[in-house]
Amino acid sequence: MNNLVSLLTTFTGRFGRQQWWIGFVIVLIGSIAGTILLNPEVVTAEDIPPPKWADTIWQLFLLVPGTAITIKRFNDRDWPWWLGYALGAFGALIYLLPHAGVLIDPAADWTGAILYWVFFLTLIAAFVDNGFLRGTRGPNRYGPDPIPQGTTTA
């Protein structure tokens, strides 16, 4: 249990793809379950329903473990230290802007459409980088290689 808590709450060190996938699935299930419980219109509405603060707060809460696993994978890939934090802050902005009347949708006005595509492409790039690409071989500035010497997976 301590390993799971550490996986989802610490922001230092490195870990491999397997740990990232475990954290990703936990955060994804929590996000979907929270949205279904706190903003069920998202599932049944034909148009995008207005945001609900309860769901937004839940999603912001889940940004903590989501950011933690992203930072540790970016560390494993030897990306700059601030990149995972910037992605987390961008995620918070995406959850909060609809409460200010900014619709983030590809069919929205130019601001909302640009934000949608920037966010979408950034998430795809981070997803591929975190979930599918091997980290730096050997130690890097963030710590030792999480994959033992002579192993090719993780």
N, C-alpha and C positions, 0 to 999 in steps of 0.2 A: 504493500500500500504506500509506503514511503517513496518508492520509486515512481509510482504513478503521480503522487503529489508533486514530487520534484520535477517530473516530466512536464507538468502543466503549469508550474509556478516559478521556475527559476529561469533566469535570463542569461546565464553565463555557461561557458563550456561548449562542447560539440556533441552531437550524436548523429547516428546514421539514419538512413531512410526508413528502416523498420520502426524505430521509435517515433519518427515523424508520422508515419501512417497510423500508428496506434493513437497518437494524440489527435491527428486530423479526424479520424473516425469518431472519437469521443466528442470533439468540438462540433462536428457536423450533426451528429445525432442530437446533441444538446440544443443546437440552433434550430433544427427542424421541429423538435418537440416543443421548444419554447414558443416558436411562432404559431404552431397549431393550437397550443393552449391559450396564448395571450393575444393573438390576432387571427382567429380562425377564418376571417373573411378573406385572407390572402389565398386560401385554398379554394374557396367557393365563388369568389367574385369574378365577374367577367372583365372588369377594369381593375386597375391597381387601386386598392382601397387606401384610405388615408392612414398614415402611420399611427400607431398607438404607443404611448409612452412606456407602458409596461413591457411591451415587446422590445422597444428600443433600449431600455435599461438592461434587459436580459441580454440582448446582443452585445451591448457595450461591456457587460460583465464577462461574456465569453471571449471578448477581444484579449483579455489577459492571457488565458491559456493559448489562444491562437497566436498571439504575438510571441509568447515564450517559445513555442515549438518552431516558429518561423525564424526567430533570432538564432536559435541553436543550430538549425540547418544552414542558415546563411553563414554562421560562424564556421561550420564544417566545410563549407564551400569557399571560405576565406574572403567573403564579401566585406565591405566596410561595416564597422560596428553600428552605425546609425541607420542602415538600410531597413532592418526589421522594425525598428521603432517608427520610422517614417511610414512604413506600410500599415502599421497599427493605427497611427494617427490619421492616415488617409481613410482607413476603415471607419474610424469614429466619425469623421466628417461625412461619409456616405450615409451613415445611420442618422445623423443629426440634421442634415440639410433638408430632408423632406418635411421636418417639423417647421422649417422656415419658409416652406412653400416652394422649394426647388425640387421639381420632379426629375428624378434621375432615371431616364428611360431613353432608348434609342429614338423614339418617336416624339420626344419632348422638344421644347425650344432648344436653340443652339447650346445654351449653357448646360442643360440637363443631358442632352445627347453627347456632348463632348465629355462631360464627367462620366457618363455611362461607359463610353468606349475606352477612355483612359483607365477607368477602374477595371473593366472587363479584361483588357489586354494585360494590365499589371498583374491581376490575379492569375491569369493563365500562365504568364511567365514565371511567377513565384511558384505556382503549382508544379509546373514541369521541373523547375530548378530544385525545389524541395523534395519532390516525390520520386524523381527518376534519375537524377544525375549524382554520380558518386562525389563524395567530398574530396578535399585535398588529401593526397597520399602522404602519410607521415605527419609529424607534428606541424602545426601552424601557430600563428600568434594567439589563437584562442584555446590551444591545448593539444593534447596528444590525439592521434588518429583513433577514433572509436572502433575501427575495424582492426582486429589483430593482424600482425604481420603474416603474410602468406595466405590470407583469406581474400576472396574476390567478391563477396556479397555483403549486404546489410543495408 
